[in-house]
Amino acid sequence: MISSKLMGLGISRRSIIDMLAKEGDEDFHKFPHAYVKGSVYDFSFSGIKTSVLYYLRKNYGDIKDKNILKYPVNDIAASFQKSCNRFAC
């Protein structure tokens, strides 16, 4: 779900994010929740993913160097998972 490529973890894989989130603090940062009207299946994670991008840029600088050791990957993954839990990502 969250772009693991964005976080410097390689190709996007849900299992990597799930594994990291288990070791993180889900209350580290509050990412937005996706609220939709109508069908529960009518939603997009692009806004949450963009929020992660902006968070990384603001707090950890240029993400192009992809140095995952410079920011708390586990906590960010856990916070992201919490923000989209209602959709069972």
N, C-alpha and C positions, 0 to 999 in steps of 0.2 A: 504494500500500500504506500507507505512513505517511500520516497525514492532513496533506496539504499545507495544508488549511484551518486545521488546528490550529496550524501553524507560520506562519500569516499569509501563505501563498502563493496564496490563492484556492482555487478548486474543486480537489478532489483529482484529481491527474493523475500517473500513474506516470512519465511522461516527464520531468516537472519534477524529481521526486526522483532519477531516474536521472542526469539532467544535473548536478544539484548534487553528487551522490555522487561523480561522476568527479573533481571538484575538491577533495574532502574527504579527511580522514584517517580511515580505517576503524577505527583503534585509538584514536580520541579518547575514546570511552566504550563500555563493554561492556554492551549491552542483552541481555536474556535470550534464549536460544535456545528455540524451541518444540520440545519433545520429545513425540512422540506414539507410542502403541503401535498396531500394526495397520497399516492402509493409509496410505501416504505422502500420500494426498489427504484424510485426515481430520484437519484442523488448523484453527486460527483464529489470526489475527494480533491479536486484540483485546488480549491480554496484553502484547504487544510495544508496541502503540500506547499502551496505558495507561502503560507504563513510560516512553515518550517524554514523555507528558503530565506525569507526576510529576517527571521529570528537569527539564523546562523550568520547572515551578513552583518547584522547590526551588532551582535555580541562577540563574534569571533573573526570578523574581517572577511577577506576574500576567500571564498570556498574553493577557488580553482586549484589551490595547492593540495587539497584533499587530505590534509593531515588530521586523521581522525583522533589522534591523541591530544589535540588541543581543545577539544570540547567534550562534554559528558554525553557520549553517544547513548549509553544505556538510559540515562534520564530523559533525553529527548525522545527516544523510541517509546519509552513508557508513557510519557506525556501525550505523545501522538496517539498511541493505542487507546488511552483513556478518552481522548476527544472523539474517537470514532467507535467506541464500544457499543453504542446502541445499534450499530449496523453489523455487528459481529464480524469485524474485519479480521 
